[in-house]
Amino acid sequence: MEKVFLGGTCNESNWRELLIPKLNIDYFNPVVEDWTPECMQEELQQRKLCDYVLYVITPRMKGVYSIAEVIDDSNKQPEKTIFCYLCEDTNDYSGHDYFFSGQIKSLDAVGEMVVRNGGIFLKSLDDVAKYLNKEVYN
């Protein structure tokens, strides 16, 4: 069975919980309660082993390493790299977060770079699920 690595925004973002029930393929969720060097090694291994590496960026993103990862993967393994960003992120703890227009322009430029490198740029979790489930998507 095919498998997708679920990379991208952590920081109490719920995008993984929204996407996972829509998937008809296996997945690796790198989010753990206590991040250790062993967790980092497992993440690196899973990025190599999974059929797809997905990076979803949301306004809850605090660091920028996921952006570097998606660009690195789109260069090194473009055939399996997928990028998506969500303009809004909500959770039960802190309400709504949104990207500003300048941030959206930058994320669109990242998506275009991923495509130029040979990867996939999708605009919603529904499109991600349809792509991974090999359904027709718009």
One Martini backbone bead per residue (centre of mass of N, CA, C, O) as a GRO file, in nm:
protein
  138
    1MET     BB    1   0.098   0.035   0.020
    2GLU     BB    2   0.072   0.348   0.015
    3LYS     BB    3   0.270   0.643   0.137
    4VAL     BB    4   0.252   0.933   0.359
    5PHE     BB    5   0.412   1.223   0.448
    6LEU     BB    6   0.328   1.452   0.728
    7GLY     BB    7   0.420   1.756   0.668
    8GLY     BB    8   0.467   2.056   0.861
    9THR     BB    9   0.256   2.195   1.050
   10CYS     BB   10   0.215   2.233   1.382
   11ASN     BB   11   0.122   2.391   1.654
   12GLU     BB   12  -0.185   2.280   1.690
   13SER     BB   13  -0.259   2.176   1.430
   14ASN     BB   14  -0.547   2.010   1.245
   15TRP     BB   15  -0.489   1.902   0.951
   16ARG     BB   16  -0.442   1.599   0.998
   17GLU     BB   17  -0.726   1.534   1.121
   18LEU     BB   18  -0.869   1.619   0.850
   19LEU     BB   19  -0.716   1.426   0.642
   20ILE     BB   20  -0.697   1.124   0.732
   21PRO     BB   21  -1.006   1.034   0.680
   22LYS     BB   22  -0.959   1.083   0.351
   23LEU     BB   23  -0.767   0.845   0.336
   24ASN     BB   24  -0.653   0.547   0.126
   25ILE     BB   25  -0.376   0.570   0.267
   26ASP     BB   26  -0.096   0.561   0.410
   27TYR     BB   27   0.081   0.701   0.706
   28PHE     BB   28   0.307   0.958   0.842
   29ASN     BB   29   0.327   1.094   1.170
   30PRO     BB   30   0.566   1.315   1.321
   31VAL     BB   31   0.395   1.374   1.563
   32VAL     BB   32   0.510   1.437   1.895
   33GLU     BB   33   0.545   1.499   2.228
   34ASP     BB   34   0.862   1.395   2.224
   35TRP     BB   35   1.141   1.528   2.091
   36THR     BB   36   1.394   1.332   1.941
   37PRO     BB   37   1.657   1.199   1.780
   38GLU     BB   38   1.489   0.949   1.695
   39CYS     BB   39   1.263   1.106   1.557
   40MET     BB   40   1.440   1.235   1.341
   41GLN     BB   41   1.534   0.970   1.211
   42GLU     BB   42   1.252   0.867   1.137
   43GLU     BB   43   1.176   1.100   0.955
   44LEU     BB   44   1.402   1.066   0.747
   45GLN     BB   45   1.324   0.776   0.670
   46GLN     BB   46   1.028   0.834   0.579
   47ARG     BB   47   1.099   1.032   0.351
   48LYS     BB   48   1.227   0.798   0.184
   49LEU     BB   49   0.996   0.566   0.193
   50CYS     BB   50   0.782   0.726   0.098
   51ASP     BB   51   0.583   0.802  -0.182
   52TYR     BB   52   0.513   1.066  -0.016
   53VAL     BB   53   0.566   1.428   0.035
   54LEU     BB   54   0.398   1.631   0.264
   55TYR     BB   55   0.328   1.994   0.275
   56VAL     BB   56   0.162   2.176   0.530
   57ILE     BB   57   0.071   2.518   0.551
   58THR     BB   58   0.010   2.736   0.827
   59PRO     BB   59  -0.051   3.002   1.050
   60ARG     BB   60   0.098   2.820   1.286
   61MET     BB   61   0.360   2.882   1.188
   62LYS     BB   62   0.692   2.952   1.328
   63GLY     BB   63   0.873   2.820   1.139
   64VAL     BB   64   1.081   2.740   0.823
   65TYR     BB   65   1.170   2.439   0.767
   66SER     BB   66   0.939   2.330   0.582
   67ILE     BB   67   1.020   2.498   0.340
   68ALA     BB   68   1.296   2.372   0.302
   69GLU     BB   69   1.197   2.079   0.267
   70VAL     BB   70   1.022   2.115   0.012
   71ILE     BB   71   1.250   2.220  -0.167
   72ASP     BB   72   1.441   1.986  -0.132
   73ASP     BB   73   1.243   1.763  -0.232
   74SER     BB   74   1.179   1.898  -0.512
   75ASN     BB   75   1.478   1.843  -0.603
   76LYS     BB   76   1.532   1.527  -0.512
   77GLN     BB   77   1.190   1.435  -0.513
   78PRO     BB   78   0.951   1.540  -0.715
   79GLU     BB   79   0.757   1.286  -0.769
   80LYS     BB   80   0.673   1.307  -0.426
   81THR     BB   81   0.602   1.617  -0.408
   82ILE     BB   82   0.388   1.810  -0.178
   83PHE     BB   83   0.208   2.124  -0.180
   84CYS     BB   84   0.040   2.310   0.091
   85TYR     BB   85  -0.188   2.574   0.175
   86LEU     BB   86  -0.352   2.746   0.449
   87CYS     BB   87  -0.518   3.043   0.524
   88GLU     BB   88  -0.648   2.869   0.759
   89ASP     BB   89  -0.657   2.815   1.126
   90THR     BB   90  -0.802   2.581   1.359
   91ASN     BB   91  -0.891   2.552   1.711
   92ASP     BB   92  -0.995   2.491   2.045
   93TYR     BB   93  -0.777   2.696   2.186
   94SER     BB   94  -0.720   2.971   1.962
   95GLY     BB   95  -0.873   2.962   1.704
   96HIS     BB   96  -0.798   3.193   1.457
   97ASP     BB   97  -0.583   3.184   1.166
   98TYR     BB   98  -0.400   3.406   0.935
   99PHE     BB   99  -0.296   3.508   0.640
  100PHE     BB  100  -0.137   3.736   0.469
  101SER     BB  101  -0.094   3.862   0.160
  102GLY     BB  102   0.220   3.844   0.159
  103GLN     BB  103   0.231   3.547   0.245
  104ILE     BB  104   0.072   3.432   0.006
  105LYS     BB  105   0.268   3.519  -0.213
  106SER     BB  106   0.503   3.348  -0.104
  107LEU     BB  107   0.355   3.070  -0.116
  108ASP     BB  108   0.304   3.077  -0.418
  109ALA     BB  109   0.606   3.084  -0.491
  110VAL     BB  110   0.670   2.814  -0.367
  111GLY     BB  111   0.472   2.648  -0.539
  112GLU     BB  112   0.603   2.725  -0.812
  113MET     BB  113   0.879   2.602  -0.743
  114VAL     BB  114   0.786   2.314  -0.707
  115VAL     BB  115   0.684   2.285  -0.997
  116ARG     BB  116   0.954   2.353  -1.143
  117ASN     BB  117   1.086   2.092  -0.994
  118GLY     BB  118   0.821   1.864  -1.021
  119GLY     BB  119   0.598   1.915  -0.838
  120ILE     BB  120   0.318   1.965  -0.618
  121PHE     BB  121   0.033   2.204  -0.617
  122LEU     BB  122  -0.206   2.255  -0.365
  123LYS     BB  123  -0.523   2.421  -0.224
  124SER     BB  124  -0.628   2.157  -0.058
  125LEU     BB  125  -0.724   1.887   0.125
  126ASP     BB  126  -0.908   1.768  -0.088
  127ASP     BB  127  -0.696   1.763  -0.315
  128VAL     BB  128  -0.498   1.586  -0.169
  129ALA     BB  129  -0.680   1.340  -0.133
  130LYS     BB  130  -0.743   1.296  -0.431
  131TYR     BB  131  -0.455   1.256  -0.525
  132LEU     BB  132  -0.374   1.019  -0.329
  133ASN     BB  133  -0.647   0.851  -0.425
  134LYS     BB  134  -0.672   0.884  -0.741
  135GLU     BB  135  -0.849   1.121  -0.804
  136VAL     BB  136  -1.027   1.358  -0.929
  137TYR     BB  137  -0.914   1.698  -0.964
  138ASN     BB  138  -0.929   2.077  -0.942
   0.00000   0.00000   0.00000
